[in-house]
């Protein structure tokens, strides 16, 4: 099964302290990532794909989700939309939902390997894209299962059968999915967008994201930014642009990220290259995520918050879609 919207009608766990709930979910994500053998770079290696994760939260009625839908297109799901698709017989309001978002950092070994490359991804990086994202799916399922076993309805949007990232087209942004892990992370206070459209998190940009929408009440993680480009040196200080030089497809310019050129390069070049590593290849690249100032840290001094604190959110400016 790839979709786990079970638990309908079961009593919700009787925990009235949102911070205790957050600590419980934090530990669920952290323990599974740290101890699961599925967190691996694949057969033939016992190396982990991901380091220690970071978890954050946002309210289902956060106005940024409606703003994203209006900006990207009507096909884009808010937390309430995807939850109601998964549980059509439940009468819920957006304010009763919480988005659980996490970030998984690439390991030092994977980042080190890829810094040396200039045209194709390293084997470790390609393996992290395939086997590491397979683990991310396992983590999504695990979080949903833990919640459901406690009587809390939950759904992982990207595992829902109608999730789509190949056919949904935004009139404004072109190729777009109907749920974006990066945008959920942005709303949840986990980072801001760079010139290449990657999200720069407290664990930097060489990462992957995941999320679950649940009928649970957890105070939202504070967003320590009001500009969706706050952590990018190119936008905040008018310099850098290192990702422009790093992109082997020429898909990044001072005007932004050309998704079509990026996707074409990944499909035609990197998959063919990575077939040397394992059958089928890997749709990976990630050059804009390494050998750049935001690879392993936020390069801007922006008063980054402690993400274990769950406080009221700040209002944000419009964000870039896609």
N, C-alpha and C positions, 0 to 999 in steps of 0.2 A: 504493500500500500504506500502511495506517495501523498495521500491526503488524509489527515487525521482529525476530522471535526467531531469527535465523539464526545460523550459526556452530557448530551442534551438532557436537561431536566433533572440532573443530579444535584444534590444540595451543595452549595458553595462552601469551601473550607471556612471554618469560623475563626478567622484571624482578623482582628480589627486594627492592627497596627501596620500601616503601609510600609514603614521602614523595615519591619520584620519580614514582610512579604518580599521586599526588594532584596534583603540579605539572603533569603531562601532561594530566590531565583538566581541571584549572583552566584551563589555557591553551586547551584545546579549546573549552570553553564561552565563555571570554572572547573568543577570536579570532572565533568564529562570530558572536557577538552584536555585536562591534565592526565586523565587515567584511561581513556578509551584507546584501545589498540587501533581503532579506525582513524585516529589522528596520525596519519602516516603518509609518506611520500610514495607509497605503493609497494607492490611486490618486489622483493629483492633488496629492500632496505628497511631498517627499523627506525629511521629518522622521522621525527615528528614533522608534520606539515606546518603547524602553527604553534606560536608561543602563547603566553598567558593572555586570555581575552579581557576585554573591558565591556561592561554592560551598562546600558542607560535606558531611560524610560520617557515616554511622552503620552499625553492624554489623547484619547480617541477623538475628543472635540477640539483639539488644538486648531486654531484658525488657519495655521499654515497648511494643513492637509487640504482644506477647501481651496486655499489659494493655489496650491500645486495643481489641483484638478482643473481649476479655471485657467491656469497658465499652460498646462501641458495638453489637456483635452478631456472631453467627457468620458473617454474610455478609461481614464486613470482612476484607480480605486482609492477612496479614503478608507480609514480603518473601519468605519461603520458600513460602507458599501461591501467590502470583502467579508466582514463578519456576517452580514445578513445573507450573503450568497451561501456561506457555509452553514448557517443556522437559520433558514428561512422561517421556521416555526417559532422562533423566539422573538419576543417584542422587547428590543433593547434600544437605548438611546446612546448617542456617541459619548456622553460624559461618563457612562459606566464601563467604558473600554480603556485599556492601556496597551500601548505598543511597546513591546520588549525588543530592544535593539542591541546588537553586540558587534564588536569588531575583533577580528582574528589577525594578529600580526605575522608577517613572514618571519622565518627564523634568520638568524645572522648568517648561517651558511648559505641559505638560498639567496639572500641579498648580496652577499659577497660574490657568489658565482655570477650573478647577473650583471654586476658592475663591470665585469671584464668583457662583456659582450657588447657588440656595436650594431649587429644586424639581426641576429636570431636569439630567442630566449635560451637560457641555459637549461640543461636537463632538469635540475632541481626546480626551477621556476615552472617549467612545463608540467612536471609532476604535481606541483602544488596546485596548479590550475585544475587538473583533472581529479587526482585523488584527494587533494585538499578540499576541493569544493564538494566532492562526494561525502567527505566527513561533515562539511557544513550542513549538507542535507540531513545527515544522521543527527546532528545537533538540533536542527529544527524539529525533527520528529521526536527526539528525546524530550525537549522542552514541552512540546505539545502533550506528549504522553504523561509526563510528570504532572502537568496542570490538570489534565482530564482525570487522572487517577485521584486527584484531590477534589474533584467535583467542579472544576473550573473550565468552562468552554473555551476553546482556543483553536486557532488555525494559523498555519504558516502560509502566508500569501503566495510565495513563489512555488509552493508545492500543490496549490489548489489547481485542479485540472484546467481551469480557464485562464490561468496566468499565461501571458504571451509576451514575447519580446522580439519576435521576428516579423509579425504582421501588423502590429499596432503602430500607426504613423501619426505623429503630432504635426498639425498644420504649421506650427511655429518652429519646432525643433527637429522634425524628421523622425528617424528611427527612435522609438521609445517603447518602454514596457508599461503594462498597466499597474505594476507595483514596483517601485525602485527601492532596493535595500539602502542605497546611498542616501536617498532623500529621506527615508525613515530615520536613518542615523543622524542626518542633519537636523531634522525637527527635534530629535531626542537629545540634542546637545553634544553630539559626538564629533563634530567637525564642520569645516566649511570647504567650499569648492575651489579648486585651483584652475589655472589657465587651461589645463588639459581635461577639465571636468572631473578629475579624480577628487575624492574627498580627503582632505588633510585632517587627520584625527589626532588625539593625544598620543596615539601609538604610530602616528605619521601616516604616510600614503601607501606604503607597501603592505597592503592589508586586504582582507575580504570582510564583507558584512553579512549579517543575517538578522531575521526578525520574526516575531510571532505576535499576533493580535489576540488578546484575551479579555474575557469579561472579569476584570479584576481591578481593584482600585489601589494604585501605587502613585505616590507623589512624583511629578515629573522631575527629571534631572534638569538642573538649571542650564540654560543656553548662555554661555559667557560671551556671546557675540550678537551684534545686531546687523552685521553685514555678511552676506553669504559668501563673500570672498575674503573675509577678514584674515585668514591664516596664509594667504598666498602673497608672496613677496612682490610678484608682478603687479598685482592690483593694489596692495596696501602701501607699497613703498616705491612703485614705479620702476623696479629693476628686476633682475633675475631673468626669467624666461629660459632657464636651463632645459626645461622639458621640450622646448622648440628644437634645440640642437640634438636632443637625445632621440627624437622620434625618427625611425628609419623610413617611415612612410610619408614624411613631410605633411602629416595631418594636423600639426599644431603650428599656429601662426600667432602674431600679436592680436589677431581678431578672434582667436579662440580655437576650438576643436572641430575638425571636419570628421564627423562620425562615419560618413560613407567611405572616405579614403582609409580611415583607420580599420573599419570592418573588412574592406576589400583586401588590405594587406594581411590581416590576421587569417582570413579564409584561404587566400591563395598562396601565401608564403610560409607563415609559421606552422600551419598544420602539416604542410608537406615536409618541412624541416624536422618537425618533432616525430614524424613517423620512424625516424632512425632510432628513437628512444623506445617507443611502444606502438603497437598497432592502432591505427585510427588517428594518431597524432593528437595535438592539443591546440585549441584555439586560444593561444596565449601570446603575450608580447610583454607588456608592462614596462617598456623602456622609460616611459614618462614617470614611473614610480621609483626609479633607482638612479644613483649618481646624480641626484638633485638635492637641494637643501632640505626639502620636506620629506626625504626618504624615511628618516628614522626619528624625526622630531618636528614640532611646530616651529618654523623658523622665525616667526613673528612674536615679539613679546606682547602678549595680549591678555595677560592675567588669567591664564587657564584655570578653570575651577577644579575642585576635587569632585570627580564624578560619582563618588559614593554618597555624596550629599544629594538629597532629592528635595529641591526647593521650587518655588514658583518660577514660571518661565518668563522670559523677556519677549517683547514683541520684536519681530524681525522684518527686514525689508523683503521685497520680492526675491524669489530665487530662480536660478536657471533650471530649466526643465530638461527632461530627456531620460 
